[in-house]
Amino acid sequence: MVPIERVGLVVHSGKDVARAAAAEVRKWAAGRGIPCVDIDVWDDGQGHRLNAREEAERAGNPDLIVTVGGDGTFLRGVRVAGPVDALVLGVNVGRVGFLTEVNADDVVRALDAVHRGDIHVDARMTLTMRASHPLEIPHGIEEMLRYGRGPVLPPPHVRPGMKSQVGWGVPLDVLALNDIVVEKLARDRQASLAVYVGGKLFASYSADALIVASSTGSTAYSFAAGGPIVSPHLDALVFTPVAAHMVFNRSVVLDKTQRIGLLVLEHSGDVAVSVDGQLRGVLAPGDWISVYGSQRRSKLARLSEPDFLGRVRDRFGLVDSAAALADGQPPAYAPNEPMPPDLAHPGPNGD
């Protein structure tokens, strides 16, 4: 890993502790002669935000993006990191911090480790999509939709170097680490959507929303809607309906090679399309999107080998069954002998 040459900084500016930690990042970079540029800034007076490529270019295409905030701030950094294949380091000053790695007190130590290359790069599968036409946000609804979301992102551009193809749609320049969601706009109008998997109709849903999540995003909105927790080491898509008006309301876990099509039915209300929690467009009846695995992975900087289930237990505050503990305390599992080959390398051998 090459040393850091340029840092992009994404800060939750509404928190004192975040501003203090960001100051430490700037001080660290200045002490080493490394340019450090604030990116994805919302407070330009008009709430205008650039798309990811424009943000990266304006910042000089950083090779490390440091986010200081919670998971929402981290996802903002991932959005900008994607087009330039930058590494992302998350400093947690949020309430949950499932994706972020570093406590505010450890910022300098973490930056030193990244600069030395003494880290683990956690490469995560991401999602992208095509659509029946370029996404748009209709005039007059921005104020209604932005409440609680911060400034609205611009609709995504067409992916560079790619073109629209009849029947396959417009390739949009989006990258989602967590999820792509289609949700109803009006409280009194359900989203009626047909779901296709690999081009074949699976089912039609009347629901508040339909979530297509990555394994990473399985612990976010999909989990809150009753979906399964999927290890991020497994490249998969998790499809989860939200408040579906039908008997079958379960999640479906699909292989990374599948694609999920969502078609807005003829008499449905309009629906919003969100990418990692950010509104990116509105679909009308007859419109559709296709969500599938991107060829690009997000690169997350970790100071140690990721312990996914340990993080699940810690962040979600899992409590052991009182009835089980009454029957005995679980011992630590730590055999002294070398691990047998069948345990060291479980599963099919690839033949």
Residue pairs with C-beta under 8 A, 6 or more apart in sequence:
1 117
1 119
1 121
2 63
2 117
3 115
3 116
3 117
4 34
4 63
4 64
4 111
4 114
4 115
5 34
5 35
5 63
6 34
6 35
6 36
6 37
6 59
6 60
6 61
6 62
6 63
6 64
7 25
7 29
7 34
7 35
7 36
7 37
7 62
7 64
7 65
7 66
8 36
8 37
8 38
8 39
8 56
8 59
8 62
8 64
8 65
8 66
8 77
8 80
8 81
8 86
9 22
9 25
9 26
9 36
9 37
9 38
9 39
9 65
9 66
9 67
9 68
10 38
10 39
10 40
10 65
10 66
10 67
10 68
10 69
10 73
10 76
10 77
10 80
11 18
11 19
11 22
11 38
11 67
11 68
11 69
11 73
12 18
12 68
12 69
12 70
12 72
12 73
12 93
12 94
13 19
13 43
15 69
15 93
17 93
17 104
18 68
18 69
18 73
18 93
18 104
20 104
21 68
21 91
21 93
21 104
21 107
22 68
24 107
24 108
25 36
25 66
25 68
25 91
25 107
25 111
26 36
28 107
28 108
28 111
29 35
29 36
30 36
32 115
35 60
37 58
37 59
37 60
37 62
39 55
39 56
39 58
39 59
39 62
39 65
39 77
39 80
40 49
40 55
40 76
40 77
40 79
40 80
42 49
42 150
42 151
47 146
47 150
47 151
47 152
48 151
49 55
49 151
49 152
49 153
49 154
50 58
50 154
51 153
51 154
51 156
51 157
51 173
52 79
52 80
52 82
52 83
52 173
52 175
53 83
53 157
53 160
53 173
55 79
55 80
56 62
56 80
56 81
56 83
56 84
56 86
59 80
61 84
61 86
62 84
62 86
63 84
63 86
63 87
64 86
64 87
64 88
64 89
64 114
64 301
65 77
65 78
65 80
65 81
65 86
65 87
65 88
65 89
66 77
66 88
66 89
66 90
66 91
66 111
67 73
67 74
67 76
67 77
67 88
67 89
67 90
67 91
67 100
68 91
68 93
68 104
69 91
69 92
69 93
69 94
69 100
70 92
70 93
70 94
70 95
70 96
70 97
70 100
71 94
71 96
71 97
71 98
71 99
71 100
71 220
72 94
72 277
73 90
73 94
74 88
74 90
74 99
74 100
75 99
75 177
75 178
75 276
75 277
77 88
77 90
78 88
78 175
78 177
78 276
78 298
79 175
79 276
79 278
80 86
81 87
81 88
81 298
81 299
82 126
82 175
82 296
82 298
83 173
85 296
85 299
86 299
87 114
87 121
87 299
87 300
87 301
88 298
88 299
88 300
88 301
89 101
89 102
89 110
89 111
89 114
89 300
89 301
90 97
90 99
90 100
90 101
90 102
90 300
91 100
91 101
91 102
91 103
91 104
91 107
91 110
92 100
92 101
92 102
92 103
92 104
93 104
94 100
96 315
97 315
98 219
98 220
98 311
98 315
99 177
99 216
99 300
101 110
101 300
101 301
101 302
101 303
102 110
102 303
110 301
110 303
113 119
113 303
114 301
119 301
119 302
119 303
120 301
120 302
120 303
120 304
120 305
120 306
121 299
121 300
121 301
121 302
122 232
122 299
122 300
122 301
122 302
122 306
123 297
123 298
123 299
123 300
124 177
124 214
124 215
124 216
124 232
124 297
124 298
124 300
125 214
125 215
125 216
125 232
125 235
125 236
125 256
125 293
125 294
125 297
126 175
126 176
126 177
126 214
126 293
126 294
126 296
126 297
126 298
127 175
127 176
127 179
127 180
127 212
127 214
127 237
127 291
127 292
127 293
127 294
128 159
128 171
128 172
128 174
128 175
128 176
128 291
128 292
128 293
128 294
128 296
129 172
129 174
129 180
129 289
129 290
129 291
129 292
130 168
130 169
130 170
130 171
130 172
130 289
130 290
131 169
131 170
131 172
131 281
131 283
131 287
131 288
131 289
131 290
132 169
132 170
132 286
132 287
132 288
132 289
133 169
133 170
133 287
134 155
134 156
134 158
134 170
134 172
135 155
135 156
135 172
135 273
135 280
135 281
135 282
135 283
136 155
136 281
136 282
137 145
137 152
137 155
137 279
137 280
137 281
137 282
138 282
141 185
141 282
142 152
145 152
145 185
145 272
145 279
146 152
146 279
149 277
149 278
149 279
152 278
152 279
153 278
153 279
153 280
155 280
155 281
156 172
156 173
156 174
156 275
156 280
156 281
157 172
157 173
158 164
158 170
158 171
158 172
158 173
159 171
159 172
159 173
160 173
162 171
163 171
164 170
164 171
168 290
169 288
169 289
169 290
174 180
174 275
174 280
175 275
175 294
175 296
175 298
176 214
176 217
176 275
176 276
177 214
177 216
177 217
177 276
177 298
178 213
178 214
178 216
178 217
178 220
178 221
178 276
178 277
179 211
179 212
179 213
179 214
179 217
179 220
179 221
179 222
179 276
180 211
180 212
180 273
180 274
180 275
180 289
180 291
181 209
181 210
181 211
181 212
181 221
181 273
181 274
182 191
182 193
182 209
182 210
182 262
182 264
182 271
182 272
182 273
182 283
182 289
183 191
183 208
183 209
183 210
183 242
183 271
183 272
183 274
184 190
184 191
184 207
184 208
184 209
184 269
184 271
184 272
185 269
185 270
185 271
185 272
185 282
186 269
186 270
189 268
189 269
189 270
190 206
190 207
190 208
190 245
190 268
190 269
191 205
191 206
191 207
191 208
191 209
191 210
191 264
191 268
191 269
191 271
192 204
192 205
192 206
192 264
192 265
192 267
192 268
192 269
193 204
193 205
193 207
193 210
193 262
193 263
193 264
193 265
193 268
193 271
194 201
194 203
194 204
194 205
194 261
194 262
194 263
194 265
195 201
195 202
195 203
195 204
195 205
195 210
195 239
195 260
195 261
195 262
195 263
196 202
196 260
196 261
196 262
196 263
197 252
197 254
197 258
197 259
197 260
197 261
198 258
198 259
199 259
199 261
202 252
203 246
203 248
204 265
205 241
205 244
205 246
206 244
206 245
206 246
207 241
207 242
207 243
207 244
207 245
208 242
208 243
209 225
209 241
209 242
209 243
210 239
210 240
210 241
210 242
210 262
211 217
211 221
211 222
211 225
211 227
211 238
211 239
211 240
211 241
211 242
212 237
212 238
212 239
212 260
212 262
212 291
213 220
213 221
213 222
213 227
213 237
213 238
213 239
213 240
214 232
214 236
214 237
214 238
214 293
215 230
215 231
215 232
215 233
215 234
215 235
215 236
215 238
216 232
217 238
218 227
218 228
218 229
218 230
218 238
219 229
219 312
221 277
222 238
222 240
222 251
223 229
225 240
225 241
225 242
226 240
226 249
226 251
227 238
227 240
227 251
228 238
228 251
228 253
229 312
230 236
230 238
230 253
231 308
231 309
232 306
232 308
233 308
235 256
235 293
236 253
236 254
236 255
236 256
237 253
237 254
237 255
237 256
237 258
237 260
237 291
237 292
237 293
238 251
238 252
238 253
238 254
239 251
239 252
239 253
239 254
239 260
240 251
241 249
241 251
254 260
256 293
257 293
258 292
259 290
259 291
259 292
260 290
260 291
260 292
261 288
261 289
261 290
261 291
262 288
262 289
262 290
262 291
263 286
263 287
263 288
264 270
264 271
264 283
264 284
264 285
264 286
264 287
264 288
265 285
266 285
266 286
267 285
268 285
270 282
270 283
270 284
270 285
271 282
271 283
272 279
272 281
272 282
272 283
273 279
273 280
273 281
273 282
273 283
273 289
274 280
283 289
312 318
320 330
